[in-house]
Structures are given as C-alpha cells and as structure tokens.
Amino acid sequence: MATLKKIEFVNFGPYKIVGKEMRTKHEISNPIYPTKYQTIPSLWRQCFSDGTYETLVKMSDYIPTEISDDYIGYMRDYDESDGTFTYLVGMFMKTNTPIPDGYAFYDLPFCTIAKAWIEGEEYDIYPNAHSLTVDAINKNGYEVDWPNYFSCEVYTNSRFGIPKNNGERILILDYYIPCKKRS
C-alpha cells in the first residue's frame, strides 16, 4: 500500500518545464479494448529512446542549481468532460531557457507547493500519489491553488532511480501540487 512518508510546504519557482507532451487519459489498454490515447509509459519510453533527456541535460547552464536533473512527469489542463489531460515528460529549467525544436514548455510561476514523498511499490504509488497529497494538503491547513494548478511526479535518483535500478521494490516518488493557506 502506498503511504505518505513526508510532506512539506515550500516556495517554488518561477521555472519553465520543458519536454515532450501529449494529451491522454488514465485508461488501461489491453488487446481486446485498446485505448485511443497514447499511454504515459509509452511517452516515457519514447523520451528515453529519442534523446529527449540527453538534449535537456546538455543544457546544464539552464538547469536551476537548487534543482537537480530529476525526471519530471508534469500534468495540467484536466478536462472533466472527457477525462483527458496534458502530460509532459521533461525537466524543470530556468525561465530564460531557449526551447529546442520539437519540445513543449510551460511557465511555472512562483508559488507554494506541497512537496510530498509517496512511498510504496511502484504499481501502487501512481494511482495513489495524487489523492494522498491532496488529503495531506487539506489536513495541514492548506488547499489546492486552482488558478496555478498542476501536479508533478518527480523521479529523484536518490529516492526512486537508484533504488529501482538496485532491484528494490519499495520506492519513493516525490509529488508536487501548488497550494495556499486555507483562508
């Protein structure tokens, strides 16, 4: 079972998120009922195979010193009418970053974020990270900042990448959501 291991409320930004994006929805694809949307895992595979990250890492002058070169899954623009949203695989970059051809970007304003650590087995982290973080936001006297809303899966090397590569089953995914003090 995925659990909230830690949450903190920190100042964040401004940054750009730069990477490759798609419009998708949370659907399970199977041979009998294939999804009509590109899946999130397929976008990650594409970005690792087509050099997306190599291009961004080479732009080291534009990677903020206070943020490492972690892999980011950025979500925004949820449409309740059809359940779709924008998903971008990329990195946080400085606001003056030039955007490489074929890449998408979004400006992230200065805000307060809930920075949660969600711990569990990988298959259990993804479907629970958002609700665990929102619950913790509400329990700590904050609320989601809807005008600035986005959410991010942050795959740190120390808590996610290295443990996964070492065969560990219990991982920690960082999860970010903009929030504000409840009035």
N, C-alpha and C positions, 0 to 999 in steps of 0.2 A: 504494500500500500504506500502510495506517495504521501509524504508529510512535509509540512512547512518546518524547515530546520532553523531558519533565521529570517527576520525582516528588519530593514532599516529604511528610514525616510531621509533622502539626501538630495541636495541641489544637483542639477544635471543640465548640461548644455551651455550654450547652444552648440549643436553639431549638425552635420549632414549625415544621413545614412545613404550609402552608395552601394549598389549591387545590381543583381538581376531580379526582375519581378515577374509575377504572374497574377492572374485573377483566378481564384479557386474557391472551393468549399470543402468542409470536412465531410468526405464521403469515403466509404470503404469500397474499393474496386475489387471485383472478382470476375472470373471468366464468364459467368452467367449474366451478370449485370455490371458491365464495365462503366466506369464513371466517364462523363463527357469532359471533365476538367482535368488539367494536369495536376498530378499529386505533389504534395510538398516533398516527399522523399525523392521524386524524380527531378525536381528542381535542384535539390542539394547534389544529387549525382551529377547533373549537368554542370553545375558550378565547380565541382571538384575536377571534372574531366576536361572542361573547356578553358581552364586557366583563369577563371574569374578571380580567385583569391590571389594567385601569383601576381596578377596585374595590380590589385589593391595593395598588397604587401610591398611591392616595389615603389609605391607612392609613400614611402615611410615619412617624408617630410610633412605629410598631411595627416598622419595618424596622431591624434592627441596624446601627449606624454602621460596624461593621467588615466588613459585607457589603453589597455594592451591590444594586441591584434587578435582579439577573440572573434569567433564566428558568430554572426547575428542572424536570427530569423525574425524579421520585423513585420508586424501585422497592423493593418489600418483599413479604413473605409468599409466597415461591415455593412452589408445591405440586408436588412431584416426581411425584405420581400422575397428574396431568393436564397438567402443564406451564404452569399458569396462575400469574399473579402480580398484585399490585396495582400500578397505575401512576397517579401523581398529577402533574398539571401545576400548578405553583404557585411559591411563593416561601418563602424562609426568613424567619421572623418572630420577634420576641421571645416569650418564654414566656408573657407575660401578654396576648397578643393576643386580642381578642374575635373569635369566629369568625362571619363573615357567614352568613346563611341560605343553605342550599344548598351550602355549602363543607364539605370534609372537612379533617381535620387529624391530625397525629401529633406526639407529643412526641419530640424527639431529645435523648437525654441527653448530658452531657459525655462526650467520648471522644477518642481519637486517630483521625484519618483519614489515609488515603493520598490525597493530592491530586495527581492525575496530569493531565498535558496530553497529549492524544492528537491527533496531527497527521495530516492526510490529506484526501482528497476526502470530501465528506460521506457518500456512499453506502458508503464503506469504513470510516469511523470507527465508525458504530453497531454493526456486527456484531463489531468487534474491541476496543472500548474496555474491556469487562469483562475479557476474558482478558489483555490487555496489562497492565492494572492489577494483577490478581491475580498474574501472573507477577512483576511488579516488587516487589510486596509480599513475596513469598516470597524473591526474590533479595537483598532488603535486610535480612533477619533478622527480618521481621515475619510475622504470619499474620492471616488474616481473623478479626475478632472476631464469631463467630457469634451469641452472645447479643444483641449490639447491631446485628446485620446490617441493612444497607440499602445501596443504591447510588444515586448521583445523577449524572445528566447535568446539567452546569452550563453554560448558554449565556451566556458573558460577552459584553458588547458589543464590547470591545476585541479579543478573540481569535476571536470567532465571528460576532456580529451585523453589525458594521461591515464586516469583510472580505467576508462573504457578500453584503451589500447593494451592495458595490462590484464584485461580479462575480468575486471571487477564487475559485479552485477549491480551493486548499489552505487548510483551516481548522483551528482548534484547539478541541477540546471538552475542558472540564475534567471530570474524572470522580472521584467521591469514594466511598470504601469504608472503613468503620470497621475498624481493625486494632489489633493489640497486638504487643509484642515477643515473639518466639518464646522459649519457656522451655527 
